[in-house]
Amino acid sequence: MRRINHIMKKLNHKKQKGLSMIELGLVFTVIAVAIAGTLYAYSSVKNAYNIQQTNTEMQLIATAEEAYMYDSQAQGPQTDLNKLHTMGYIDQDFSKTNSPFGGTYSVASVSDTDNERQFTIALNVHDTGICQRMENEWSHASAMTKANCSDKTITITYNPKS
């Protein structure tokens, strides 16, 4: 009986070499969660940067439009972004450049009864969540702007006289 117990103890005390399948699975799970968290953080930071860059570009276009209307005493904006660039009101030709979200900017005149010189800047951002976030930021930006998000397109109405 002693001999059997001694053999059983030897069999139970084998030295383990390497990791078990469960331990290896846990290591891969922890690594996968860390990678997923890193990618999520990167995506969030990239979206925040793109929104800020887009807001800056839209503000540049609005400032150029306002300067054009002031200098030319025009009742409406210059709706050709290339002309704003060639006339020196803006450094970048936004008619040939896509926004950080891939869409192109467009400018349109707003007709109103008060004969105020309003204009809109529109951009398709291809994402409803981003569009709504930008609408919220622009709605609180200034009394001169009104923002609207419709069908993944952010439209900023700018009234220089308000």
CNS distance restraints for C-alpha pairs under 8 A (distance, minus, plus):
assign (resid   1 and name CA) (resid   5 and name CA) 6.30 0.50 0.50
assign (resid   2 and name CA) (resid   6 and name CA) 6.11 0.50 0.50
assign (resid   3 and name CA) (resid   7 and name CA) 6.28 0.50 0.50
assign (resid   4 and name CA) (resid   8 and name CA) 6.14 0.50 0.50
assign (resid   5 and name CA) (resid   9 and name CA) 6.17 0.50 0.50
assign (resid   6 and name CA) (resid  10 and name CA) 6.38 0.50 0.50
assign (resid   7 and name CA) (resid  11 and name CA) 6.30 0.50 0.50
assign (resid   8 and name CA) (resid  12 and name CA) 6.25 0.50 0.50
assign (resid   9 and name CA) (resid  13 and name CA) 6.21 0.50 0.50
assign (resid  10 and name CA) (resid  14 and name CA) 6.76 0.50 0.50
assign (resid  19 and name CA) (resid  23 and name CA) 5.97 0.50 0.50
assign (resid  19 and name CA) (resid  24 and name CA) 6.13 0.50 0.50
assign (resid  20 and name CA) (resid  24 and name CA) 6.21 0.50 0.50
assign (resid  21 and name CA) (resid  25 and name CA) 6.03 0.50 0.50
assign (resid  22 and name CA) (resid  26 and name CA) 6.25 0.50 0.50
assign (resid  23 and name CA) (resid  27 and name CA) 6.33 0.50 0.50
assign (resid  24 and name CA) (resid  28 and name CA) 6.37 0.50 0.50
assign (resid  25 and name CA) (resid  29 and name CA) 6.16 0.50 0.50
assign (resid  26 and name CA) (resid  30 and name CA) 6.22 0.50 0.50
assign (resid  27 and name CA) (resid  31 and name CA) 6.28 0.50 0.50
assign (resid  28 and name CA) (resid  32 and name CA) 6.06 0.50 0.50
assign (resid  29 and name CA) (resid  33 and name CA) 6.20 0.50 0.50
assign (resid  30 and name CA) (resid  34 and name CA) 6.22 0.50 0.50
assign (resid  31 and name CA) (resid  35 and name CA) 6.22 0.50 0.50
assign (resid  32 and name CA) (resid  36 and name CA) 6.13 0.50 0.50
assign (resid  33 and name CA) (resid  37 and name CA) 6.15 0.50 0.50
assign (resid  34 and name CA) (resid  38 and name CA) 6.23 0.50 0.50
assign (resid  35 and name CA) (resid  39 and name CA) 6.19 0.50 0.50
assign (resid  36 and name CA) (resid  40 and name CA) 6.15 0.50 0.50
assign (resid  37 and name CA) (resid  41 and name CA) 6.18 0.50 0.50
assign (resid  38 and name CA) (resid  42 and name CA) 6.13 0.50 0.50
assign (resid  39 and name CA) (resid  43 and name CA) 6.08 0.50 0.50
assign (resid  40 and name CA) (resid  44 and name CA) 6.20 0.50 0.50
assign (resid  41 and name CA) (resid  45 and name CA) 6.19 0.50 0.50
assign (resid  42 and name CA) (resid  46 and name CA) 6.05 0.50 0.50
assign (resid  43 and name CA) (resid  47 and name CA) 6.14 0.50 0.50
assign (resid  44 and name CA) (resid  48 and name CA) 6.20 0.50 0.50
assign (resid  45 and name CA) (resid  49 and name CA) 6.16 0.50 0.50
assign (resid  46 and name CA) (resid  50 and name CA) 6.14 0.50 0.50
assign (resid  47 and name CA) (resid  51 and name CA) 6.11 0.50 0.50
assign (resid  48 and name CA) (resid  52 and name CA) 6.23 0.50 0.50
assign (resid  49 and name CA) (resid  53 and name CA) 6.06 0.50 0.50
assign (resid  50 and name CA) (resid  54 and name CA) 6.00 0.50 0.50
assign (resid  50 and name CA) (resid 100 and name CA) 5.49 0.50 0.50
assign (resid  50 and name CA) (resid 101 and name CA) 7.04 0.50 0.50
assign (resid  51 and name CA) (resid  55 and name CA) 6.09 0.50 0.50
assign (resid  51 and name CA) (resid 100 and name CA) 7.90 0.50 0.50
assign (resid  51 and name CA) (resid 130 and name CA) 7.59 0.50 0.50
assign (resid  51 and name CA) (resid 134 and name CA) 7.00 0.50 0.50
assign (resid  52 and name CA) (resid  56 and name CA) 6.16 0.50 0.50
assign (resid  53 and name CA) (resid  57 and name CA) 6.21 0.50 0.50
assign (resid  53 and name CA) (resid 100 and name CA) 7.12 0.50 0.50
assign (resid  54 and name CA) (resid  58 and name CA) 6.13 0.50 0.50
assign (resid  54 and name CA) (resid  99 and name CA) 6.36 0.50 0.50
assign (resid  54 and name CA) (resid 100 and name CA) 6.47 0.50 0.50
assign (resid  55 and name CA) (resid  59 and name CA) 6.13 0.50 0.50
assign (resid  55 and name CA) (resid 134 and name CA) 7.80 0.50 0.50
assign (resid  56 and name CA) (resid  60 and name CA) 6.22 0.50 0.50
assign (resid  57 and name CA) (resid  61 and name CA) 6.31 0.50 0.50
assign (resid  58 and name CA) (resid  62 and name CA) 6.17 0.50 0.50
assign (resid  58 and name CA) (resid 121 and name CA) 7.04 0.50 0.50
assign (resid  59 and name CA) (resid  63 and name CA) 6.09 0.50 0.50
assign (resid  60 and name CA) (resid  64 and name CA) 6.15 0.50 0.50
assign (resid  60 and name CA) (resid  90 and name CA) 7.29 0.50 0.50
assign (resid  61 and name CA) (resid  65 and name CA) 6.13 0.50 0.50
assign (resid  61 and name CA) (resid  90 and name CA) 7.25 0.50 0.50
assign (resid  61 and name CA) (resid 121 and name CA) 7.94 0.50 0.50
assign (resid  62 and name CA) (resid  66 and name CA) 6.16 0.50 0.50
assign (resid  62 and name CA) (resid 121 and name CA) 7.59 0.50 0.50
assign (resid  62 and name CA) (resid 158 and name CA) 7.28 0.50 0.50
assign (resid  63 and name CA) (resid  67 and name CA) 6.17 0.50 0.50
assign (resid  64 and name CA) (resid  68 and name CA) 6.07 0.50 0.50
assign (resid  64 and name CA) (resid  84 and name CA) 7.06 0.50 0.50
assign (resid  64 and name CA) (resid  89 and name CA) 5.13 0.50 0.50
assign (resid  64 and name CA) (resid  90 and name CA) 5.91 0.50 0.50
assign (resid  65 and name CA) (resid  69 and name CA) 6.17 0.50 0.50
assign (resid  65 and name CA) (resid  77 and name CA) 5.89 0.50 0.50
assign (resid  65 and name CA) (resid  78 and name CA) 6.50 0.50 0.50
assign (resid  65 and name CA) (resid  84 and name CA) 7.70 0.50 0.50
assign (resid  65 and name CA) (resid  89 and name CA) 7.85 0.50 0.50
assign (resid  66 and name CA) (resid  70 and name CA) 6.13 0.50 0.50
assign (resid  66 and name CA) (resid  77 and name CA) 7.65 0.50 0.50
assign (resid  66 and name CA) (resid 160 and name CA) 6.71 0.50 0.50
assign (resid  67 and name CA) (resid  71 and name CA) 6.02 0.50 0.50
assign (resid  67 and name CA) (resid  89 and name CA) 7.19 0.50 0.50
assign (resid  68 and name CA) (resid  72 and name CA) 5.92 0.50 0.50
assign (resid  68 and name CA) (resid  73 and name CA) 7.95 0.50 0.50
assign (resid  68 and name CA) (resid  74 and name CA) 7.86 0.50 0.50
assign (resid  68 and name CA) (resid  77 and name CA) 7.25 0.50 0.50
assign (resid  68 and name CA) (resid  78 and name CA) 7.15 0.50 0.50
assign (resid  68 and name CA) (resid  84 and name CA) 7.75 0.50 0.50
assign (resid  68 and name CA) (resid  89 and name CA) 6.95 0.50 0.50
assign (resid  69 and name CA) (resid  73 and name CA) 5.37 0.50 0.50
assign (resid  69 and name CA) (resid  74 and name CA) 5.07 0.50 0.50
assign (resid  69 and name CA) (resid  75 and name CA) 6.98 0.50 0.50
assign (resid  69 and name CA) (resid  76 and name CA) 6.85 0.50 0.50
assign (resid  69 and name CA) (resid  77 and name CA) 6.03 0.50 0.50
assign (resid  69 and name CA) (resid  78 and name CA) 7.69 0.50 0.50
assign (resid  70 and name CA) (resid  74 and name CA) 7.27 0.50 0.50
assign (resid  75 and name CA) (resid 115 and name CA) 7.83 0.50 0.50
assign (resid  75 and name CA) (resid 116 and name CA) 7.73 0.50 0.50
assign (resid  75 and name CA) (resid 117 and name CA) 5.69 0.50 0.50
assign (resid  76 and name CA) (resid 109 and name CA) 5.94 0.50 0.50
assign (resid  76 and name CA) (resid 110 and name CA) 7.99 0.50 0.50
assign (resid  76 and name CA) (resid 117 and name CA) 5.63 0.50 0.50
assign (resid  76 and name CA) (resid 118 and name CA) 7.18 0.50 0.50
assign (resid  76 and name CA) (resid 119 and name CA) 7.42 0.50 0.50
assign (resid  77 and name CA) (resid 108 and name CA) 7.35 0.50 0.50
assign (resid  77 and name CA) (resid 109 and name CA) 6.01 0.50 0.50
assign (resid  77 and name CA) (resid 117 and name CA) 7.42 0.50 0.50
assign (resid  77 and name CA) (resid 118 and name CA) 7.70 0.50 0.50
assign (resid  77 and name CA) (resid 119 and name CA) 6.40 0.50 0.50
assign (resid  78 and name CA) (resid  83 and name CA) 7.53 0.50 0.50
assign (resid  78 and name CA) (resid  84 and name CA) 6.99 0.50 0.50
assign (resid  78 and name CA) (resid 107 and name CA) 7.84 0.50 0.50
assign (resid  79 and name CA) (resid 106 and name CA) 7.54 0.50 0.50
assign (resid  79 and name CA) (resid 107 and name CA) 5.04 0.50 0.50
assign (resid  79 and name CA) (resid 108 and name CA) 5.62 0.50 0.50
assign (resid  79 and name CA) (resid 109 and name CA) 7.18 0.50 0.50
assign (resid  80 and name CA) (resid  84 and name CA) 6.73 0.50 0.50
assign (resid  80 and name CA) (resid  95 and name CA) 7.69 0.50 0.50
assign (resid  80 and name CA) (resid 107 and name CA) 7.31 0.50 0.50
assign (resid  81 and name CA) (resid  85 and name CA) 6.45 0.50 0.50
assign (resid  81 and name CA) (resid  93 and name CA) 6.67 0.50 0.50
assign (resid  81 and name CA) (resid  94 and name CA) 6.06 0.50 0.50
assign (resid  81 and name CA) (resid  95 and name CA) 5.32 0.50 0.50
assign (resid  81 and name CA) (resid 106 and name CA) 7.72 0.50 0.50
assign (resid  81 and name CA) (resid 107 and name CA) 7.51 0.50 0.50
assign (resid  82 and name CA) (resid  86 and name CA) 6.24 0.50 0.50
assign (resid  82 and name CA) (resid  93 and name CA) 5.62 0.50 0.50
assign (resid  82 and name CA) (resid  94 and name CA) 6.95 0.50 0.50
assign (resid  82 and name CA) (resid  95 and name CA) 5.55 0.50 0.50
assign (resid  82 and name CA) (resid  96 and name CA) 7.87 0.50 0.50
assign (resid  83 and name CA) (resid  87 and name CA) 5.82 0.50 0.50
assign (resid  84 and name CA) (resid  88 and name CA) 6.31 0.50 0.50
assign (resid  84 and name CA) (resid  89 and name CA) 5.27 0.50 0.50
assign (resid  84 and name CA) (resid  90 and name CA) 6.02 0.50 0.50
assign (resid  84 and name CA) (resid  93 and name CA) 7.87 0.50 0.50
assign (resid  85 and name CA) (resid  89 and name CA) 5.84 0.50 0.50
assign (resid  85 and name CA) (resid  90 and name CA) 4.92 0.50 0.50
assign (resid  85 and name CA) (resid  91 and name CA) 6.06 0.50 0.50
assign (resid  85 and name CA) (resid  92 and name CA) 6.30 0.50 0.50
assign (resid  85 and name CA) (resid  93 and name CA) 5.32 0.50 0.50
assign (resid  85 and name CA) (resid  94 and name CA) 7.95 0.50 0.50
assign (resid  93 and name CA) (resid  97 and name CA) 6.57 0.50 0.50
assign (resid  94 and name CA) (resid  98 and name CA) 7.17 0.50 0.50
assign (resid  94 and name CA) (resid 104 and name CA) 7.63 0.50 0.50
assign (resid  94 and name CA) (resid 105 and name CA) 6.79 0.50 0.50
assign (resid  95 and name CA) (resid 104 and name CA) 7.09 0.50 0.50
assign (resid  95 and name CA) (resid 105 and name CA) 6.94 0.50 0.50
assign (resid  95 and name CA) (resid 106 and name CA) 7.95 0.50 0.50
assign (resid  97 and name CA) (resid 104 and name CA) 6.96 0.50 0.50
assign (resid  98 and name CA) (resid 102 and name CA) 5.17 0.50 0.50
assign (resid  98 and name CA) (resid 103 and name CA) 5.43 0.50 0.50
assign (resid  98 and name CA) (resid 104 and name CA) 4.97 0.50 0.50
assign (resid  98 and name CA) (resid 105 and name CA) 7.50 0.50 0.50
assign (resid  99 and name CA) (resid 103 and name CA) 5.45 0.50 0.50
assign (resid  99 and name CA) (resid 104 and name CA) 5.99 0.50 0.50
assign (resid  99 and name CA) (resid 105 and name CA) 7.27 0.50 0.50
assign (resid 101 and name CA) (resid 124 and name CA) 7.93 0.50 0.50
assign (resid 101 and name CA) (resid 125 and name CA) 5.41 0.50 0.50
assign (resid 101 and name CA) (resid 126 and name CA) 7.21 0.50 0.50
assign (resid 102 and name CA) (resid 125 and name CA) 7.21 0.50 0.50
assign (resid 103 and name CA) (resid 123 and name CA) 6.13 0.50 0.50
assign (resid 103 and name CA) (resid 124 and name CA) 5.34 0.50 0.50
assign (resid 103 and name CA) (resid 125 and name CA) 6.18 0.50 0.50
assign (resid 103 and name CA) (resid 126 and name CA) 7.84 0.50 0.50
assign (resid 104 and name CA) (resid 123 and name CA) 6.07 0.50 0.50
assign (resid 104 and name CA) (resid 124 and name CA) 7.21 0.50 0.50
assign (resid 105 and name CA) (resid 121 and name CA) 6.77 0.50 0.50
assign (resid 105 and name CA) (resid 122 and name CA) 5.79 0.50 0.50
assign (resid 105 and name CA) (resid 123 and name CA) 5.05 0.50 0.50
assign (resid 105 and name CA) (resid 124 and name CA) 7.99 0.50 0.50
assign (resid 106 and name CA) (resid 121 and name CA) 5.64 0.50 0.50
assign (resid 106 and name CA) (resid 122 and name CA) 5.27 0.50 0.50
assign (resid 106 and name CA) (resid 123 and name CA) 6.65 0.50 0.50
assign (resid 107 and name CA) (resid 119 and name CA) 6.95 0.50 0.50
assign (resid 107 and name CA) (resid 120 and name CA) 5.58 0.50 0.50
assign (resid 107 and name CA) (resid 121 and name CA) 4.63 0.50 0.50
assign (resid 107 and name CA) (resid 122 and name CA) 6.49 0.50 0.50
assign (resid 108 and name CA) (resid 119 and name CA) 5.64 0.50 0.50
assign (resid 108 and name CA) (resid 120 and name CA) 5.29 0.50 0.50
assign (resid 108 and name CA) (resid 121 and name CA) 6.71 0.50 0.50
assign (resid 109 and name CA) (resid 117 and name CA) 7.96 0.50 0.50
assign (resid 109 and name CA) (resid 118 and name CA) 6.40 0.50 0.50
assign (resid 109 and name CA) (resid 119 and name CA) 4.48 0.50 0.50
assign (resid 109 and name CA) (resid 120 and name CA) 6.40 0.50 0.50
assign (resid 110 and name CA) (resid 117 and name CA) 7.56 0.50 0.50
assign (resid 110 and name CA) (resid 118 and name CA) 5.36 0.50 0.50
assign (resid 110 and name CA) (resid 119 and name CA) 5.06 0.50 0.50
assign (resid 110 and name CA) (resid 120 and name CA) 6.78 0.50 0.50
assign (resid 111 and name CA) (resid 115 and name CA) 7.46 0.50 0.50
assign (resid 111 and name CA) (resid 118 and name CA) 7.46 0.50 0.50
assign (resid 112 and name CA) (resid 116 and name CA) 6.84 0.50 0.50
assign (resid 116 and name CA) (resid 159 and name CA) 7.41 0.50 0.50
assign (resid 116 and name CA) (resid 161 and name CA) 7.15 0.50 0.50
assign (resid 117 and name CA) (resid 159 and name CA) 6.50 0.50 0.50
assign (resid 117 and name CA) (resid 160 and name CA) 7.09 0.50 0.50
assign (resid 117 and name CA) (resid 161 and name CA) 7.56 0.50 0.50
assign (resid 118 and name CA) (resid 157 and name CA) 6.94 0.50 0.50
assign (resid 118 and name CA) (resid 158 and name CA) 5.64 0.50 0.50
assign (resid 118 and name CA) (resid 159 and name CA) 4.59 0.50 0.50
assign (resid 118 and name CA) (resid 160 and name CA) 6.92 0.50 0.50
assign (resid 119 and name CA) (resid 157 and name CA) 5.75 0.50 0.50
assign (resid 119 and name CA) (resid 158 and name CA) 5.47 0.50 0.50
assign (resid 119 and name CA) (resid 159 and name CA) 6.83 0.50 0.50
assign (resid 120 and name CA) (resid 155 and name CA) 6.40 0.50 0.50
assign (resid 120 and name CA) (resid 156 and name CA) 5.32 0.50 0.50
assign (resid 120 and name CA) (resid 157 and name CA) 4.31 0.50 0.50
assign (resid 120 and name CA) (resid 158 and name CA) 5.96 0.50 0.50
assign (resid 121 and name CA) (resid 155 and name CA) 5.69 0.50 0.50
assign (resid 121 and name CA) (resid 156 and name CA) 5.22 0.50 0.50
assign (resid 121 and name CA) (resid 157 and name CA) 6.66 0.50 0.50
assign (resid 121 and name CA) (resid 158 and name CA) 7.94 0.50 0.50
assign (resid 122 and name CA) (resid 153 and name CA) 6.71 0.50 0.50
assign (resid 122 and name CA) (resid 154 and name CA) 5.64 0.50 0.50
assign (resid 122 and name CA) (resid 155 and name CA) 4.30 0.50 0.50
assign (resid 122 and name CA) (resid 156 and name CA) 6.34 0.50 0.50
assign (resid 123 and name CA) (resid 153 and name CA) 5.45 0.50 0.50
assign (resid 123 and name CA) (resid 154 and name CA) 5.46 0.50 0.50
assign (resid 123 and name CA) (resid 155 and name CA) 6.62 0.50 0.50
assign (resid 124 and name CA) (resid 152 and name CA) 5.81 0.50 0.50
assign (resid 124 and name CA) (resid 153 and name CA) 4.09 0.50 0.50
assign (resid 124 and name CA) (resid 154 and name CA) 6.34 0.50 0.50
assign (resid 125 and name CA) (resid 130 and name CA) 7.06 0.50 0.50
assign (resid 125 and name CA) (resid 131 and name CA) 6.34 0.50 0.50
assign (resid 125 and name CA) (resid 152 and name CA) 5.88 0.50 0.50
assign (resid 125 and name CA) (resid 153 and name CA) 5.94 0.50 0.50
assign (resid 125 and name CA) (resid 154 and name CA) 7.20 0.50 0.50
assign (resid 126 and name CA) (resid 152 and name CA) 5.43 0.50 0.50
assign (resid 126 and name CA) (resid 153 and name CA) 7.39 0.50 0.50
assign (resid 127 and name CA) (resid 131 and name CA) 6.16 0.50 0.50
assign (resid 127 and name CA) (resid 152 and name CA) 5.50 0.50 0.50
assign (resid 128 and name CA) (resid 132 and name CA) 6.12 0.50 0.50
assign (resid 128 and name CA) (resid 151 and name CA) 7.30 0.50 0.50
assign (resid 128 and name CA) (resid 152 and name CA) 4.89 0.50 0.50
assign (resid 129 and name CA) (resid 133 and name CA) 6.20 0.50 0.50
assign (resid 130 and name CA) (resid 134 and name CA) 6.16 0.50 0.50
assign (resid 131 and name CA) (resid 135 and name CA) 6.14 0.50 0.50
assign (resid 131 and name CA) (resid 149 and name CA) 5.81 0.50 0.50
assign (resid 131 and name CA) (resid 152 and name CA) 5.73 0.50 0.50
assign (resid 131 and name CA) (resid 153 and name CA) 6.48 0.50 0.50
assign (resid 131 and name CA) (resid 154 and name CA) 5.71 0.50 0.50
assign (resid 132 and name CA) (resid 136 and name CA) 6.19 0.50 0.50
assign (resid 132 and name CA) (resid 149 and name CA) 5.99 0.50 0.50
assign (resid 132 and name CA) (resid 154 and name CA) 7.98 0.50 0.50
assign (resid 133 and name CA) (resid 137 and name CA) 6.33 0.50 0.50
assign (resid 134 and name CA) (resid 138 and name CA) 6.09 0.50 0.50
assign (resid 134 and name CA) (resid 154 and name CA) 7.28 0.50 0.50
assign (resid 135 and name CA) (resid 139 and name CA) 5.91 0.50 0.50
assign (resid 135 and name CA) (resid 147 and name CA) 5.19 0.50 0.50
assign (resid 135 and name CA) (resid 148 and name CA) 5.86 0.50 0.50
assign (resid 135 and name CA) (resid 149 and name CA) 5.98 0.50 0.50
assign (resid 135 and name CA) (resid 154 and name CA) 6.68 0.50 0.50
assign (resid 136 and name CA) (resid 140 and name CA) 6.58 0.50 0.50
assign (resid 136 and name CA) (resid 147 and name CA) 7.67 0.50 0.50
assign (resid 137 and name CA) (resid 141 and name CA) 6.25 0.50 0.50
assign (resid 138 and name CA) (resid 142 and name CA) 7.49 0.50 0.50
assign (resid 138 and name CA) (resid 145 and name CA) 6.94 0.50 0.50
assign (resid 138 and name CA) (resid 146 and name CA) 6.91 0.50 0.50
assign (resid 138 and name CA) (resid 147 and name CA) 5.77 0.50 0.50
assign (resid 138 and name CA) (resid 156 and name CA) 7.56 0.50 0.50
assign (resid 139 and name CA) (resid 145 and name CA) 6.83 0.50 0.50
assign (resid 139 and name CA) (resid 146 and name CA) 5.61 0.50 0.50
assign (resid 139 and name CA) (resid 147 and name CA) 5.42 0.50 0.50
assign (resid 141 and name CA) (resid 145 and name CA) 7.14 0.50 0.50
assign (resid 143 and name CA) (resid 162 and name CA) 6.58 0.50 0.50
assign (resid 144 and name CA) (resid 158 and name CA) 5.65 0.50 0.50
assign (resid 144 and name CA) (resid 159 and name CA) 5.05 0.50 0.50
assign (resid 144 and name CA) (resid 160 and name CA) 6.03 0.50 0.50
assign (resid 144 and name CA) (resid 161 and name CA) 7.40 0.50 0.50
assign (resid 144 and name CA) (resid 162 and name CA) 5.35 0.50 0.50
assign (resid 145 and name CA) (resid 156 and name CA) 6.47 0.50 0.50
assign (resid 145 and name CA) (resid 157 and name CA) 5.54 0.50 0.50
assign (resid 145 and name CA) (resid 158 and name CA) 4.66 0.50 0.50
assign (resid 145 and name CA) (resid 159 and name CA) 6.40 0.50 0.50
assign (resid 146 and name CA) (resid 156 and name CA) 5.72 0.50 0.50
assign (resid 146 and name CA) (resid 157 and name CA) 5.10 0.50 0.50
assign (resid 146 and name CA) (resid 158 and name CA) 6.67 0.50 0.50
assign (resid 147 and name CA) (resid 154 and name CA) 7.04 0.50 0.50
assign (resid 147 and name CA) (resid 155 and name CA) 5.74 0.50 0.50
assign (resid 147 and name CA) (resid 156 and name CA) 4.56 0.50 0.50
assign (resid 147 and name CA) (resid 157 and name CA) 6.27 0.50 0.50
assign (resid 148 and name CA) (resid 154 and name CA) 5.82 0.50 0.50
assign (resid 148 and name CA) (resid 155 and name CA) 5.21 0.50 0.50
assign (resid 148 and name CA) (resid 156 and name CA) 6.51 0.50 0.50
assign (resid 149 and name CA) (resid 153 and name CA) 5.63 0.50 0.50
assign (resid 149 and name CA) (resid 154 and name CA) 4.60 0.50 0.50
assign (resid 149 and name CA) (resid 155 and name CA) 6.34 0.50 0.50
assign (resid 150 and name CA) (resid 154 and name CA) 6.62 0.50 0.50
assign (resid 150 and name CA) (resid 155 and name CA) 7.97 0.50 0.50
